[in-house]
Amino acid sequence: MTIAQEIYPVNNTRILLKQRPFGMIKPEDFEIVEETMPALAAGKARVRVVYLSLDPAMRGWVSADENSYVPPVPLGSTMRGLAVGVIEESNAEGLKRGDWVSGFLGWTKLIDVEPKDVNVVPQVVPMEAYMGILGLAGATAYYGLMEVGEPKAGQTLCVTGAAGSVGSLVGQLAKANGLRVIGIAGSEEKCKWLTEELGFDAALNYKTDDLEAGLRAFAPEGLDLHFENVGGAPLQAALHNMKAHGKLIICGLISNYNATEMPSGPELSAIIKKRLTMQGFVMTDHLDRFGEFFQKLGGYMSKGQLKYRLDIVDGLESAPTAINRLFVGSNTGKLTIRVSEL
Ligand SMILES: NC(=O)c1ccc[n+]([C@@H]2O[C@H](COP(=O)([O-])OP(=O)(O)OC[C@H]3O[C@@H](n4cnc5c(N)ncnc54)[C@H](OP(=O)(O)O)[C@@H]3O)[C@@H](O)[C@H]2O)c1
């Protein structure tokens, strides 16, 4: 302990995860602990947290899901959280008193870190900018739209969660890149903010507007890009209004995060957790390449690597009943009608 600490013990408050929430997060899922900080160890710096980011992803971090992109927050440990703060005291090379640092500092007032745990951030913008445009939201909007979406001027984009921290930046970045933008948000006031202040071309309120009709009216030829933050009905409406060869960017599915039962449709969160790509195709788009494909397949056949069987039904008149064998699974091989003898 340093002399200063002997005289003035340094108190800290931390919030620990006590139990895994069921449904919405409740205060009793956490425990607040008061503690005295130990003397600062060699190689460490003490950070006073100034801004702590609260993110939808936290709902996933406190669940027991071992199959996600980060392990669950262990019970009894400080809740995980991105934050920015100021160095109060340092015994660490590269970190000095007064530096601003960001990183996963957690739900705590003070934390002792090693230099590898944090990034020193320039003091050229107000510190709160590191929570927004220069924080997770800005990076997510930029990467998701510009690198995953690959937008082109003149395209039409829809974004859900549009008045949120990620969504509002996605729409504005798209406008800055020459796209037409429609946002979907949850109140009239939010929709007004999008169109009157942020420059969105249009906005829909998913609580009161007909999303299918609204999207069709805005983009009669379909959406080129859709940036999804929500899931559920808005995603369904966007899917119905996509242009052929359009692209969906699945960033978040917040409408499912507190679900206590699996949604009835496919559970899409694995697309995000495992960074999956999902792409549709229609084979008849590629009729001109059939010859090329048959040549490749012939190569496998000649090596005995492909087996095949037909399920042949005789008589054209059998077709109307035989077709249903496909839907009950009673075909064993490619269902084929022998219309006549060769
Ligand atoms: N993939 C990544 O790396 C990554 C990184 C950061 C964030 N995200 C995702 O991005 C999305 C937005 O995050 P954010 O931090 O910017 O939060 P945010 O949009 O600032 O806040 C969440 C908003 O979601 C909307 N919402 C909540 N429940 C909803 C529901 N059941 N149906 C429809 N809308 C609902 C609410 O706005 P309304 O009033 O409009 O309903 C709420 O204000 C989240 O899905 C998050 O998980 C992903």
The ligand as an ORCA input file, in Angstrom:
! r2SCAN-3c Opt
* xyz 0 1
  N     -23.032     -7.143    -35.293
  C     -22.367     -6.320    -34.466
  O     -21.148     -6.372    -34.306
  C     -23.144     -5.273    -33.729
  C     -22.470     -4.242    -33.040
  C     -23.243     -3.268    -32.405
  C     -24.636     -3.343    -32.433
  N     -25.221     -4.374    -33.081
  C     -26.686     -4.495    -33.174
  O     -27.202     -3.301    -33.712
  C     -28.523     -3.129    -33.244
  C     -28.677     -1.713    -32.708
  O     -27.838     -1.547    -31.591
  P     -27.597     -0.086    -30.954
  O     -26.499     -0.212    -29.987
  O     -27.471      0.894    -32.078
  O     -28.931      0.163    -30.136
  P     -30.010      1.296    -30.418
  O     -30.501      1.066    -31.830
  O     -29.471      2.625    -30.060
  O     -31.140      0.928    -29.365
  C     -31.955     -0.190    -29.567
  C     -33.238      0.206    -30.352
  O     -33.805     -0.983    -30.887
  C     -35.196     -0.792    -31.046
  N     -35.915     -1.983    -30.546
  C     -35.812     -2.549    -29.340
  N     -36.622     -3.609    -29.236
  C     -37.265     -3.698    -30.424
  C     -38.258     -4.587    -30.960
  N     -38.744     -5.606    -30.238
  N     -38.676     -4.399    -32.236
  C     -38.185     -3.379    -32.968
  N     -37.254     -2.510    -32.525
  C     -36.816     -2.659    -31.270
  C     -35.596      0.442    -30.218
  O     -35.888      1.509    -31.117
  P     -37.399      1.729    -31.689
  O     -37.991      2.826    -30.908
  O     -37.171      2.077    -33.104
  O     -38.138      0.441    -31.478
  C     -34.322      0.775    -29.445
  O     -34.170      2.150    -29.226
  C     -28.766     -4.223    -32.203
  O     -29.451     -5.291    -32.808
  C     -27.367     -4.648    -31.832
  O     -27.315     -5.959    -31.338
  C     -24.505     -5.337    -33.736
*
